[in-house]
Amino acid sequence: MDFLYELKCERDRIDAAIRALSGTTVGGLGKRKAQTSGTPAVAKRKKVRLSAAARRKISIAAKARWAKAKKAGKTSLSNR
C-alpha cells in the first residue's frame, strides 16, 4: 500500500512539472499561455480562391497537357 502511495505522489509531482513546462493542464485540455518569446507568430495565409474562369483555364490547360502526353504515348508527365 505504501508503494502505491509513493507512485501516486511521484505521478503528481511529474504532472505538476509537465504543467509548469508546457503551460497547460494535464491532458492538454487547459488553455495555453500566450506566446511570449521574442519572435512574432507567423500569420496564417489567406486561402486563395480561384474564379470559375480561372479554374476553367487551368482545367483546359491540364487536359491539353494530358492529350499531348497521351498522343506521345507517355503514361506520366514527369521528365524522368
A tleap script that builds the chain and sets N, CA, C and O, in Angstrom:
source leaprc.protein.ff14SB
mol = sequence {
  NMET ASP PHE LEU TYR GLU LEU LYS CYS GLU
  ARG ASP ARG ILE ASP ALA ALA ILE ARG ALA
  LEU SER GLY THR THR VAL GLY GLY LEU GLY
  LYS ARG LYS ALA GLN THR SER GLY THR PRO
  ALA VAL ALA LYS ARG LYS LYS VAL ARG LEU
  SER ALA ALA ALA ARG ARG LYS ILE SER ILE
  ALA ALA LYS ALA ARG TRP ALA LYS ALA LYS
  LYS ALA GLY LYS THR SER LEU SER ASN CARG
}
set mol.1.N position { 0.829 -1.186 0.000 }
set mol.1.CA position { 0.000 0.000 0.000 }
set mol.1.C position { 0.874 1.252 0.000 }
set mol.1.O position { 0.547 2.230 -0.671 }
set mol.2.N position { 1.974 1.233 0.739 }
set mol.2.CA position { 2.878 2.376 0.827 }
set mol.2.C position { 3.541 2.622 -0.530 }
set mol.2.O position { 3.787 3.767 -0.912 }
set mol.3.N position { 3.825 1.538 -1.250 }
set mol.3.CA position { 4.455 1.640 -2.560 }
set mol.3.C position { 3.518 2.332 -3.555 }
set mol.3.O position { 3.958 3.163 -4.349 }
set mol.4.N position { 2.245 1.993 -3.508 }
set mol.4.CA position { 1.248 2.603 -4.379 }
set mol.4.C position { 1.113 4.096 -4.083 }
set mol.4.O position { 0.988 4.900 -5.006 }
set mol.5.N position { 1.136 4.466 -2.821 }
set mol.5.CA position { 1.053 5.876 -2.425 }
set mol.5.C position { 2.266 6.648 -2.958 }
set mol.5.O position { 2.122 7.774 -3.434 }
set mol.6.N position { 3.440 6.058 -2.881 }
set mol.6.CA position { 4.650 6.711 -3.381 }
set mol.6.C position { 4.581 6.903 -4.898 }
set mol.6.O position { 4.991 7.944 -5.413 }
set mol.7.N position { 4.065 5.904 -5.609 }
set mol.7.CA position { 3.921 6.028 -7.060 }
set mol.7.C position { 2.957 7.153 -7.433 }
set mol.7.O position { 3.224 7.914 -8.363 }
set mol.8.N position { 1.851 7.261 -6.722 }
set mol.8.CA position { 0.878 8.323 -6.988 }
set mol.8.C position { 1.469 9.696 -6.696 }
set mol.8.O position { 1.218 10.651 -7.431 }
set mol.9.N position { 2.250 9.799 -5.630 }
set mol.9.CA position { 2.907 11.071 -5.315 }
set mol.9.C position { 3.908 11.442 -6.408 }
set mol.9.O position { 4.003 12.603 -6.808 }
set mol.10.N position { 4.643 10.455 -6.879 }
set mol.10.CA position { 5.609 10.688 -7.945 }
set mol.10.C position { 4.889 11.140 -9.218 }
set mol.10.O position { 5.342 12.059 -9.900 }
set mol.11.N position { 3.765 10.487 -9.533 }
set mol.11.CA position { 2.979 10.862 -10.703 }
set mol.11.C position { 2.484 12.306 -10.588 }
set mol.11.O position { 2.555 13.064 -11.556 }
set mol.12.N position { 1.986 12.685 -9.417 }
set mol.12.CA position { 1.505 14.054 -9.205 }
set mol.12.C position { 2.638 15.065 -9.366 }
set mol.12.O position { 2.438 16.147 -9.920 }
set mol.13.N position { 3.820 14.712 -8.885 }
set mol.13.CA position { 4.967 15.605 -8.996 }
set mol.13.C position { 5.367 15.782 -10.464 }
set mol.13.O position { 5.672 16.891 -10.903 }
set mol.14.N position { 5.363 14.687 -11.209 }
set mol.14.CA position { 5.711 14.747 -12.625 }
set mol.14.C position { 4.658 15.539 -13.402 }
set mol.14.O position { 5.002 16.339 -14.272 }
set mol.15.N position { 3.373 15.320 -13.092 }
set mol.15.CA position { 2.311 16.081 -13.752 }
set mol.15.C position { 2.453 17.578 -13.505 }
set mol.15.O position { 2.240 18.385 -14.409 }
set mol.16.N position { 2.809 17.941 -12.288 }
set mol.16.CA position { 2.999 19.354 -11.961 }
set mol.16.C position { 4.178 19.932 -12.739 }
set mol.16.O position { 4.118 21.072 -13.198 }
set mol.17.N position { 5.249 19.153 -12.889 }
set mol.17.CA position { 6.403 19.616 -13.652 }
set mol.17.C position { 6.049 19.789 -15.126 }
set mol.17.O position { 6.483 20.749 -15.763 }
set mol.18.N position { 5.265 18.864 -15.665 }
set mol.18.CA position { 4.838 18.967 -17.068 }
set mol.18.C position { 3.971 20.202 -17.262 }
set mol.18.O position { 4.136 20.929 -18.241 }
set mol.19.N position { 3.050 20.444 -16.338 }
set mol.19.CA position { 2.199 21.637 -16.434 }
set mol.19.C position { 3.032 22.904 -16.389 }
set mol.19.O position { 2.760 23.852 -17.126 }
set mol.20.N position { 4.037 22.932 -15.538 }
set mol.20.CA position { 4.874 24.119 -15.410 }
set mol.20.C position { 5.685 24.357 -16.684 }
set mol.20.O position { 5.872 25.502 -17.096 }
set mol.21.N position { 6.165 23.282 -17.306 }
set mol.21.CA position { 6.976 23.418 -18.506 }
set mol.21.C position { 6.150 23.738 -19.742 }
set mol.21.O position { 6.578 24.533 -20.579 }
set mol.22.N position { 4.979 23.137 -19.871 }
set mol.22.CA position { 4.199 23.311 -21.093 }
set mol.22.C position { 3.156 24.410 -20.986 }
set mol.22.O position { 2.646 24.861 -22.012 }
set mol.23.N position { 2.828 24.847 -19.809 }
set mol.23.CA position { 1.839 25.898 -19.649 }
set mol.23.C position { 0.421 25.418 -19.857 }
set mol.23.O position { -0.463 26.221 -20.154 }
set mol.24.N position { 0.184 24.128 -19.709 }
set mol.24.CA position { -1.158 23.590 -19.868 }
set mol.24.C position { -1.502 22.734 -18.664 }
set mol.24.O position { -0.650 22.438 -17.826 }
set mol.25.N position { -2.765 22.342 -18.595 }
set mol.25.CA position { -3.165 21.401 -17.557 }
set mol.25.C position { -2.886 20.002 -18.060 }
set mol.25.O position { -2.629 19.815 -19.249 }
set mol.26.N position { -2.931 19.025 -17.190 }
set mol.26.CA position { -2.668 17.644 -17.571 }
set mol.26.C position { -3.740 17.197 -18.552 }
set mol.26.O position { -4.922 17.480 -18.356 }
set mol.27.N position { -3.342 16.519 -19.579 }
set mol.27.CA position { -4.272 16.048 -20.586 }
set mol.27.C position { -4.424 17.016 -21.736 }
set mol.27.O position { -5.070 16.686 -22.731 }
set mol.28.N position { -3.849 18.207 -21.632 }
set mol.28.CA position { -3.893 19.160 -22.718 }
set mol.28.C position { -5.236 19.827 -22.906 }
set mol.28.O position { -5.473 20.421 -23.958 }
set mol.29.N position { -6.131 19.754 -21.925 }
set mol.29.CA position { -7.451 20.329 -22.079 }
set mol.29.C position { -7.523 21.779 -21.621 }
set mol.29.O position { -8.523 22.455 -21.860 }
set mol.30.N position { -6.481 22.258 -20.973 }
set mol.30.CA position { -6.497 23.636 -20.491 }
set mol.30.C position { -6.070 24.610 -21.563 }
set mol.30.O position { -5.688 24.213 -22.664 }
set mol.31.N position { -6.136 25.881 -21.239 }
set mol.31.CA position { -5.734 26.915 -22.185 }
set mol.31.C position { -4.227 27.072 -22.156 }
set mol.31.O position { -3.603 26.973 -21.099 }
set mol.32.N position { -3.654 27.314 -23.302 }
set mol.32.CA position { -2.216 27.540 -23.388 }
set mol.32.C position { -1.914 28.984 -23.078 }
set mol.32.O position { -2.735 29.869 -23.320 }
set mol.33.N position { -0.739 29.219 -22.544 }
set mol.33.CA position { -0.297 30.578 -22.301 }
set mol.33.C position { 0.032 31.240 -23.624 }
set mol.33.O position { 0.409 30.569 -24.584 }
set mol.34.N position { -0.109 32.544 -23.676 }
set mol.34.CA position { 0.194 33.287 -24.896 }
set mol.34.C position { 1.680 33.186 -25.192 }
set mol.34.O position { 2.496 33.042 -24.281 }
set mol.35.N position { 2.022 33.260 -26.455 }
set mol.35.CA position { 3.425 33.181 -26.854 }
set mol.35.C position { 4.124 34.455 -26.390 }
set mol.35.O position { 3.708 35.560 -26.737 }
set mol.36.N position { 5.187 34.294 -25.605 }
set mol.36.CA position { 5.882 35.448 -25.053 }
set mol.36.C position { 7.312 35.551 -25.531 }
set mol.36.O position { 8.055 36.421 -25.077 }
set mol.37.N position { 7.712 34.678 -26.440 }
set mol.37.CA position { 9.086 34.738 -26.919 }
set mol.37.C position { 9.264 35.955 -27.816 }
set mol.37.O position { 8.284 36.599 -28.188 }
set mol.38.N position { 10.485 36.270 -28.161 }
set mol.38.CA position { 10.783 37.450 -28.946 }
set mol.38.C position { 10.354 37.355 -30.403 }
set mol.38.O position { 10.262 38.377 -31.082 }
set mol.39.N position { 10.087 36.141 -30.901 }
set mol.39.CA position { 9.711 36.007 -32.296 }
set mol.39.C position { 8.197 36.132 -32.441 }
set mol.39.O position { 7.449 35.533 -31.669 }
set mol.40.N position { 7.743 36.904 -33.425 }
set mol.40.CA position { 6.299 37.042 -33.610 }
set mol.40.C position { 5.704 35.769 -34.203 }
set mol.40.O position { 6.398 35.002 -34.870 }
set mol.41.N position { 4.433 35.555 -33.959 }
set mol.41.CA position { 3.760 34.390 -34.511 }
set mol.41.C position { 3.609 34.566 -36.018 }
set mol.41.O position { 3.396 35.678 -36.500 }
set mol.42.N position { 3.718 33.474 -36.752 }
set mol.42.CA position { 3.607 33.523 -38.197 }
set mol.42.C position { 2.135 33.720 -38.555 }
set mol.42.O position { 1.273 32.987 -38.070 }
set mol.43.N position { 1.849 34.695 -39.393 }
set mol.43.CA position { 0.478 34.963 -39.797 }
set mol.43.C position { -0.030 33.840 -40.693 }
set mol.43.O position { 0.703 33.339 -41.545 }
set mol.44.N position { -1.269 33.452 -40.499 }
set mol.44.CA position { -1.864 32.400 -41.295 }
set mol.44.C position { -2.189 32.958 -42.682 }
set mol.44.O position { -2.776 34.033 -42.805 }
set mol.45.N position { -1.805 32.224 -43.715 }
set mol.45.CA position { -2.036 32.676 -45.086 }
set mol.45.C position { -3.513 32.585 -45.410 }
set mol.45.O position { -4.198 31.651 -44.992 }
set mol.46.N position { -3.998 33.566 -46.160 }
set mol.46.CA position { -5.378 33.531 -46.611 }
set mol.46.C position { -5.512 32.473 -47.691 }
set mol.46.O position { -4.583 32.249 -48.467 }
set mol.47.N position { -6.653 31.831 -47.740 }
set mol.47.CA position { -6.905 30.810 -48.741 }
set mol.47.C position { -7.111 31.494 -50.088 }
set mol.47.O position { -7.898 32.432 -50.211 }
set mol.48.N position { -6.393 31.009 -51.091 }
set mol.48.CA position { -6.506 31.576 -52.425 }
set mol.48.C position { -7.743 30.985 -53.080 }
set mol.48.O position { -7.885 29.768 -53.193 }
set mol.49.N position { -8.621 31.853 -53.500 }
set mol.49.CA position { -9.850 31.391 -54.148 }
set mol.49.C position { -9.783 31.749 -55.625 }
set mol.49.O position { -9.570 32.902 -55.998 }
set mol.50.N position { -9.968 30.740 -56.444 }
set mol.50.CA position { -9.927 30.959 -57.884 }
set mol.50.C position { -11.339 31.216 -58.392 }
set mol.50.O position { -12.314 30.652 -57.897 }
set mol.51.N position { -11.415 32.066 -59.371 }
set mol.51.CA position { -12.703 32.304 -60.012 }
set mol.51.C position { -13.036 31.108 -60.890 }
set mol.51.O position { -12.175 30.279 -61.185 }
set mol.52.N position { -14.273 31.031 -61.294 }
set mol.52.CA position { -14.696 29.935 -62.159 }
set mol.52.C position { -13.932 29.984 -63.481 }
set mol.52.O position { -13.570 28.944 -64.030 }
set mol.53.N position { -13.689 31.178 -63.985 }
set mol.53.CA position { -12.962 31.316 -65.249 }
set mol.53.C position { -11.524 30.820 -65.098 }
set mol.53.O position { -10.999 30.164 -65.998 }
set mol.54.N position { -10.893 31.125 -63.986 }
set mol.54.CA position { -9.514 30.688 -63.761 }
set mol.54.C position { -9.449 29.169 -63.634 }
set mol.54.O position { -8.544 28.538 -64.181 }
set mol.55.N position { -10.412 28.575 -62.908 }
set mol.55.CA position { -10.451 27.114 -62.788 }
set mol.55.C position { -10.635 26.473 -64.165 }
set mol.55.O position { -10.023 25.448 -64.467 }
set mol.56.N position { -11.470 27.075 -64.984 }
set mol.56.CA position { -11.718 26.547 -66.321 }
set mol.56.C position { -10.449 26.609 -67.171 }
set mol.56.O position { -10.140 25.656 -67.885 }
set mol.57.N position { -9.713 27.721 -67.101 }
set mol.57.CA position { -8.462 27.851 -67.858 }
set mol.57.C position { -7.455 26.790 -67.431 }
set mol.57.O position { -6.788 26.187 -68.271 }
set mol.58.N position { -7.348 26.564 -66.127 }
set mol.58.CA position { -6.426 25.552 -65.609 }
set mol.58.C position { -6.847 24.171 -66.086 }
set mol.58.O position { -6.009 23.361 -66.482 }
set mol.59.N position { -8.152 23.904 -66.050 }
set mol.59.CA position { -8.667 22.611 -66.487 }
set mol.59.C position { -8.370 22.367 -67.960 }
set mol.59.O position { -7.936 21.280 -68.341 }
set mol.60.N position { -8.602 23.369 -68.774 }
set mol.60.CA position { -8.338 23.234 -70.211 }
set mol.60.C position { -6.849 22.999 -70.470 }
set mol.60.O position { -6.484 22.171 -71.305 }
set mol.61.N position { -5.985 23.736 -69.748 }
set mol.61.CA position { -4.545 23.563 -69.926 }
set mol.61.C position { -4.096 22.169 -69.494 }
set mol.61.O position { -3.261 21.553 -70.155 }
set mol.62.N position { -4.648 21.669 -68.385 }
set mol.62.CA position { -4.279 20.334 -67.909 }
set mol.62.C position { -4.723 19.268 -68.910 }
set mol.62.O position { -3.982 18.330 -69.203 }
set mol.63.N position { -5.945 19.425 -69.429 }
set mol.63.CA position { -6.439 18.453 -70.411 }
set mol.63.C position { -5.579 18.473 -71.665 }
set mol.63.O position { -5.323 17.425 -72.259 }
set mol.64.N position { -5.129 19.657 -72.073 }
set mol.64.CA position { -4.264 19.761 -73.250 }
set mol.64.C position { -2.930 19.068 -72.998 }
set mol.64.O position { -2.418 18.377 -73.878 }
set mol.65.N position { -2.356 19.247 -71.793 }
set mol.65.CA position { -1.088 18.572 -71.460 }
set mol.65.C position { -1.251 17.061 -71.506 }
set mol.65.O position { -0.404 16.359 -72.059 }
set mol.66.N position { -2.346 16.552 -70.924 }
set mol.66.CA position { -2.560 15.114 -70.915 }
set mol.66.C position { -2.814 14.581 -72.322 }
set mol.66.O position { -2.358 13.489 -72.663 }
set mol.67.N position { -3.535 15.340 -73.137 }
set mol.67.CA position { -3.788 14.899 -74.512 }
set mol.67.C position { -2.472 14.815 -75.291 }
set mol.67.O position { -2.258 13.878 -76.060 }
set mol.68.N position { -1.597 15.798 -75.086 }
set mol.68.CA position { -0.296 15.798 -75.756 }
set mol.68.C position { 0.541 14.600 -75.298 }
set mol.68.O position { 1.199 13.945 -76.107 }
set mol.69.N position { 0.506 14.323 -73.987 }
set mol.69.CA position { 1.269 13.190 -73.455 }
set mol.69.C position { 0.703 11.870 -73.965 }
set mol.69.O position { 1.452 10.951 -74.297 }
set mol.70.N position { -0.626 11.784 -74.023 }
set mol.70.CA position { -1.257 10.555 -74.500 }
set mol.70.C position { -0.916 10.319 -75.971 }
set mol.70.O position { -0.668 9.189 -76.393 }
set mol.71.N position { -0.908 11.389 -76.730 }
set mol.71.CA position { -0.573 11.285 -78.152 }
set mol.71.C position { 0.874 10.816 -78.335 }
set mol.71.O position { 1.189 10.082 -79.272 }
set mol.72.N position { 1.752 11.260 -77.414 }
set mol.72.CA position { 3.159 10.867 -77.483 }
set mol.72.C position { 3.391 9.478 -76.896 }
set mol.72.O position { 4.497 8.947 -76.989 }
set mol.73.N position { 2.355 8.882 -76.290 }
set mol.73.CA position { 2.489 7.537 -75.736 }
set mol.73.C position { 3.033 7.482 -74.333 }
set mol.73.O position { 3.418 6.409 -73.869 }
set mol.74.N position { 3.079 8.607 -73.638 }
set mol.74.CA position { 3.584 8.633 -72.265 }
set mol.74.C position { 2.457 8.292 -71.299 }
set mol.74.O position { 1.290 8.589 -71.555 }
set mol.75.N position { 2.830 7.657 -70.172 }
set mol.75.CA position { 1.835 7.356 -69.152 }
set mol.75.C position { 1.925 8.309 -67.968 }
set mol.75.O position { 1.048 8.317 -67.103 }
set mol.76.N position { 2.991 9.119 -67.928 }
set mol.76.CA position { 3.124 10.117 -66.883 }
set mol.76.C position { 3.731 11.377 -67.481 }
set mol.76.O position { 4.311 11.341 -68.567 }
set mol.77.N position { 3.597 12.476 -66.778 }
set mol.77.CA position { 4.102 13.744 -67.288 }
set mol.77.C position { 5.463 14.123 -66.719 }
set mol.77.O position { 5.983 15.195 -67.029 }
set mol.78.N position { 6.045 13.265 -65.895 }
set mol.78.CA position { 7.336 13.589 -65.292 }
set mol.78.C position { 8.439 13.541 -66.339 }
set mol.78.O position { 8.306 12.881 -67.369 }
set mol.79.N position { 9.523 14.244 -66.066 }
set mol.79.CA position { 10.642 14.339 -67.005 }
set mol.79.C position { 11.698 13.270 -66.785 }
set mol.79.O position { 12.800 13.395 -67.319 }
set mol.80.N position { 11.418 12.258 -66.044 }
set mol.80.CA position { 12.422 11.223 -65.751 }
set mol.80.C position { 12.672 10.317 -66.887 }
set mol.80.O position { 13.490 9.403 -66.779 }
savepdb mol mol.pdb
quit
